[in-house]
Amino acid sequence: MIFYNRNGSIVSESVVQYNYLNNETQIQFLNNQLDRVLTDILNDTRNLVNISQVFRSNVSFNRLTLQPPLITSIADLKPLVNCFQFANYTAEISDGVWRCAGPCKTNPDYCHQHGYCLNDIYKGPVCSCYQNSLEQYHGPRCEFVNRGPGFYGALFGSLAVVLLIIIIITIFVVRRRHKRRWKINQIDTLPFEEDFFDFSNRRNRNFGFQSTYNPKRF
């Protein structure tokens, strides 16, 4: 930034250096908006009065020159990001900011969905495996499983219910068949009177035939 007094001589030539923050919004502001903002500030009469008081001379602003930016986006800061001090951490951009992401975030299936993944900055990812009455997972990455007592209880309980249903159905079928046989045997042993099928002439009774039985007709 170059300032002149009223006689045209240079009063001050200042060089300002800005450090880029780990933020995409701030980087774009420094690259694209800073020159306009500074120009508006230095062209403000009130600000020039304050500067003139500092130099004890009437000062006017001449021009503002910005060098081409070395950092065009936050991606250019990657060589400056260091995550090696954390075990298995990697650098990634999240919400416009470089962050050291732990392995649990970069590999969501590290514990095979069977446990909590915890980032240990010294040891790396550690799995806290799920355990309940049905299933108990174990192993460095919860890759093994043992059946809990609740599983076998549910299994044998289900088998017992199925077996009970089969027994009930079997008893019902057997009783039904036995009852049917009993009815058939009861019909076969009915105490019919001896003359129930006697079609001999008893006072010319007609049992539904058109005429009385006469053997001579045959």
SEKEDO-256973 format. One record per residue (C-alpha): x, y, z; residue number from 1. Coordinates in Angstrom, 2 decimals, always signed. Example, Ala and Ser with C-alpha at 12.3 -4.5 7.8 and 13.67 -1.06 7.14 Angstrom:
SEKEDO-256973
+12.30,-4.50,+7.80,1
+13.67,-1.06,+7.14,2
***
This chain:
SEKEDO-256973
+0.00,+0.00,+0.00,1
+1.42,+3.35,-1.00,2
+0.44,+6.68,+0.61,3
+1.24,+10.16,-0.72,4
+1.15,+13.57,+0.93,5
-0.37,+16.59,-0.75,6
+2.93,+17.56,-2.36,7
+3.08,+14.18,-4.12,8
+5.96,+12.68,-2.20,9
+5.70,+9.22,-0.79,10
+5.00,+9.19,+2.91,11
+4.81,+5.43,+3.41,12
+4.95,+2.25,+1.43,13
+3.63,-0.67,+3.43,14
+3.73,-4.39,+2.74,15
+1.14,-6.56,+4.45,16
+1.35,-10.33,+4.62,17
-1.68,-12.49,+5.34,18
-1.59,-16.06,+6.56,19
-4.10,-18.42,+5.02,20
-6.28,-20.13,+7.56,21
-7.41,-23.74,+7.39,22
-10.75,-22.67,+6.02,23
-12.00,-22.57,+2.44,24
-14.23,-19.56,+3.12,25
-11.35,-17.50,+4.50,26
-9.09,-18.48,+1.61,27
-11.62,-17.36,-0.98,28
-12.15,-14.13,+0.93,29
-8.41,-13.31,+0.90,30
-8.13,-14.19,-2.79,31
-11.24,-12.49,-4.15,32
-12.59,-9.89,-1.73,33
-9.73,-8.52,+0.36,34
-8.54,-5.96,-2.21,35
-12.01,-4.43,-2.53,36
-12.56,-4.31,+1.23,37
-9.17,-2.66,+1.89,38
-9.68,-0.15,-0.92,39
-13.04,+0.88,+0.55,40
-11.47,+1.28,+3.99,41
-8.52,+3.39,+2.79,42
-10.68,+5.57,+0.61,43
-12.82,+6.47,+3.60,44
-12.05,+10.09,+4.64,45
-12.31,+9.31,+8.33,46
-9.69,+6.60,+8.04,47
-7.35,+8.89,+6.09,48
-7.68,+11.53,+8.80,49
-6.54,+9.01,+11.36,50
-3.61,+7.99,+9.17,51
-2.68,+11.67,+8.60,52
-2.57,+12.21,+12.35,53
-0.16,+9.33,+12.69,54
+2.19,+10.73,+10.03,55
+1.52,+14.34,+11.04,56
+0.81,+15.23,+7.46,57
-2.18,+15.21,+5.18,58
-2.19,+11.81,+3.53,59
-4.10,+10.51,+0.53,60
-4.38,+6.92,-0.66,61
-2.94,+6.17,-4.09,62
-3.22,+2.51,-4.90,63
-3.39,-0.99,-3.50,64
-1.49,-3.82,-5.15,65
-2.00,-7.48,-4.27,66
+0.29,-10.24,-5.41,67
-1.26,-13.28,-7.15,68
-2.28,-15.80,-4.48,69
-0.14,-18.85,-3.97,70
-3.06,-20.75,-2.43,71
-6.10,-20.91,-4.70,72
-8.19,-23.35,-2.62,73
-8.00,-25.31,+0.59,74
-6.78,-28.36,-1.34,75
-3.45,-26.57,-1.82,76
-2.86,-26.79,+1.93,77
-2.68,-30.60,+1.93,78
+1.17,-30.75,+2.09,79
+0.98,-28.66,+5.26,80
-1.49,-30.94,+7.05,81
+0.15,-33.54,+9.28,82
-1.81,-36.38,+10.86,83
+1.08,-38.80,+11.29,84
+1.27,-38.23,+15.03,85
-2.07,-40.05,+15.36,86
-2.27,-43.80,+14.76,87
-3.94,-44.65,+11.44,88
-5.43,-41.17,+11.06,89
-5.69,-39.63,+7.61,90
-6.22,-36.04,+6.46,91
-9.50,-35.16,+4.78,92
-11.56,-32.08,+4.03,93
-14.74,-31.84,+6.07,94
-17.03,-28.80,+5.89,95
-14.33,-26.83,+4.11,96
-11.67,-27.54,+6.75,97
-8.78,-30.00,+6.86,98
-9.26,-32.55,+9.65,99
-7.45,-35.65,+10.85,100
-10.06,-38.38,+10.47,101
-9.81,-41.55,+12.50,102
-10.08,-45.03,+10.93,103
-13.54,-45.54,+12.43,104
-14.83,-42.72,+10.23,105
-12.94,-43.64,+7.09,106
-13.93,-47.32,+7.47,107
-17.47,-47.49,+8.94,108
-17.56,-51.31,+8.58,109
-14.36,-51.84,+10.56,110
-16.22,-53.74,+13.34,111
-18.50,-55.51,+10.83,112
-21.54,-53.71,+12.26,113
-21.23,-55.91,+15.37,114
-19.68,-53.40,+17.76,115
-18.70,-49.81,+18.50,116
-15.55,-48.54,+16.82,117
-13.40,-46.32,+19.04,118
-10.43,-44.27,+17.81,119
-7.34,-44.61,+19.96,120
-4.80,-41.99,+18.86,121
-1.97,-44.24,+20.03,122
-3.16,-47.75,+19.10,123
-5.57,-47.13,+16.27,124
-9.16,-48.41,+16.00,125
-10.53,-50.51,+18.86,126
-13.81,-52.46,+18.68,127
-16.19,-52.80,+21.60,128
-18.26,-55.82,+20.55,129
-22.00,-56.22,+21.13,130
-23.15,-58.82,+23.63,131
-26.65,-59.89,+24.58,132
-28.48,-63.00,+25.70,133
-28.84,-64.23,+22.09,134
-25.48,-63.39,+20.53,135
-22.03,-62.54,+21.87,136
-19.53,-61.14,+19.37,137
-15.79,-61.19,+19.96,138
-12.49,-60.85,+18.16,139
-10.30,-57.85,+17.22,140
-12.95,-56.70,+14.75,141
-16.00,-58.51,+16.20,142
-15.77,-61.05,+13.41,143
-16.65,-64.07,+15.60,144
-19.90,-64.89,+17.34,145
-21.00,-67.26,+20.09,146
-24.61,-68.13,+20.74,147
-25.79,-66.99,+24.14,148
-28.05,-68.89,+26.56,149
-31.05,-66.93,+25.39,150
-30.61,-68.29,+21.85,151
-30.65,-71.92,+22.99,152
-33.55,-71.20,+25.33,153
-35.56,-69.75,+22.46,154
-34.54,-72.63,+20.17,155
-35.51,-75.41,+22.57,156
-38.64,-73.53,+23.57,157
-39.71,-73.34,+19.93,158
-38.96,-77.03,+19.42,159
-41.00,-77.88,+22.50,160
-43.97,-75.90,+21.18,161
-43.73,-77.60,+17.78,162
-43.49,-81.03,+19.42,163
-46.50,-80.27,+21.60,164
-48.54,-79.25,+18.55,165
-47.56,-82.47,+16.76,166
-48.59,-84.54,+19.79,167
-51.96,-82.77,+20.03,168
-52.64,-83.27,+16.31,169
-51.64,-86.95,+16.56,170
-53.94,-87.55,+19.54,171
-56.80,-85.84,+17.74,172
-56.34,-87.94,+14.58,173
-56.03,-91.20,+16.52,174
-59.12,-90.48,+18.60,175
-61.11,-89.55,+15.53,176
-60.16,-92.79,+13.73,177
-60.88,-94.83,+16.86,178
-64.29,-93.19,+17.22,179
-65.14,-93.96,+13.59,180
-64.18,-97.64,+13.99,181
-66.23,-97.83,+17.16,182
-69.33,-96.60,+15.33,183
-68.83,-99.16,+12.54,184
-68.44,-102.00,+15.07,185
-71.51,-100.80,+16.92,186
-73.60,-101.03,+13.73,187
-72.30,-104.56,+12.99,188
-73.28,-105.82,+16.43,189
-76.77,-104.35,+16.69,190
-79.14,-106.90,+18.38,191
-81.54,-107.40,+15.45,192
-84.44,-109.77,+16.15,193
-84.32,-112.98,+14.28,194
-87.53,-112.40,+12.39,195
-86.50,-108.95,+11.16,196
-85.55,-110.43,+7.79,197
-88.30,-113.09,+7.80,198
-90.48,-112.38,+4.79,199
-92.79,-115.34,+5.41,200
-96.46,-114.75,+5.16,201
-97.61,-113.24,+8.38,202
-101.25,-112.49,+7.91,203
-100.47,-111.22,+4.44,204
-98.34,-108.33,+5.57,205
-96.86,-106.33,+2.71,206
-93.31,-105.00,+3.33,207
-93.32,-102.69,+0.39,208
-93.69,-105.27,-2.39,209
-96.56,-105.08,-4.88,210
-97.72,-108.62,-4.08,211
-97.04,-111.28,-1.55,212
-94.13,-113.61,-2.01,213
-95.10,-116.71,-3.99,214
-92.34,-119.19,-4.85,215
-94.42,-120.86,-7.50,216
-94.17,-117.79,-9.74,217
-90.51,-118.50,-10.21,218
***
